[in-house]
């Protein structure tokens, strides 16, 4: 993806799985720091190696017991990156690793679960550590990171209670922790009622672009969000980042 006001190269949107301590609570909608055990016994999730039966399967990398002091997951993220590199899947794209996932001037969308508060949403400590890794690109990060989700009309980037060590740490708060780096949060719920055309059709409104053709497999008209970030990037979820001179880069 490329920002309209500067040269940003496309990036792949990647989903990674982190497994931390299992938190058992009496009330599934009330996360308490005191509930890390059952009857005084710590609860852990054990994941064993598994091999896919299908040909050419995807590799899944995971780190267990990811949470450290006060929920910090920096070590878990760096350990995951190192684990990926042992299998020649490189997190950083640069001159020495042209196949890497994220270049220093990419625009990266972190699609979280912002629909639910408490322990129903994506852990914001994890979001923070992933962004730290991105902006810590060894070549110096000059791109943009956007934390985003469509919460189906009930989502928020500012939940009062979140899945994190400090339960008031929202995605918007995390986005504001990175100083001069371009990091923001965007809730697509605000776009759901507005059908628009894409940037290449001259429509610069935020909204959803709906396919005019009925999809017989999904039995819906497939749609996707397009929006302008607070830092000025014109992002089409399908086509990439729009530049008024060169068009889409995806």
Order of alpha helices (4+ residues) and beta strands (2+ residues): beta-beta-alpha-beta-alpha-beta-alpha-beta-beta-beta-beta-beta-beta
